[in-house]
């Protein structure tokens, strides 16, 4: 009886419907254009997905802890511009900091991570200490990050022009390969492994899930919810900063518009990947697969020549479907 319930149609649809949909889409796109089934396409999709995977991993911490974060995309953009401004060649004709010597690649990387960390801590303090709802707090800091980015990139002699002229050691982070696999994919997979271990193998991970499931019960049981909220937003900020640096390295450029909409894609990927909007639920594999679903949609529809506008239609329908499954599943569990 238990096995028949486990493998019932409803069980399969609630737990695997989105994976089935993705498989069908890949098959249909592949039938329309057989070249879609190639290692080059897989490599391109993974490369384009890498920074979004890192952003989604940070976003997952926030959702699992029971909060929301709208600042991710603009934090990515700010980190990309700051990292890019510190990674230019000495002889570049519109060098952002004309008197600054060429810096080792670790400098822009650390600068980007610190930028993300600062935004994350500001978010965490606003939510945990000032008791501002996470949706509004992160919306406010999203605006601050974007405004700061515009002011920074508008500094003479750059005057809001796209940053370029990056050192090869910097662009190698996003384009160079080892055993035909780009470094950026290794970094994204490494972030996934670290996040998985943090959430499943540490006391901190158990406390994050507990706080997300029921913050009051967690507080009564002795969990420092303030600390958990600060840590989760800080970790998310570090992920956003790292993603921003890698995005600038991958594209060989950076502008104040970078990262626009990444936060919504990250939230959607987390929901599609099994994170609950009510907190306390989430896993790395599901979120990783959620990012791939949307990037396969973007790449696949473009690959077969469909208008990019269809991407929004398909992505929106998938998000609605995923949320409806989430609500049905956890409402019944209650």
Order of alpha helices (4+ residues) and beta strands (2+ residues): alpha-alpha-alpha-alpha-alpha-alpha-alpha-beta-beta-alpha-alpha-alpha-alpha-alpha-alpha-alpha
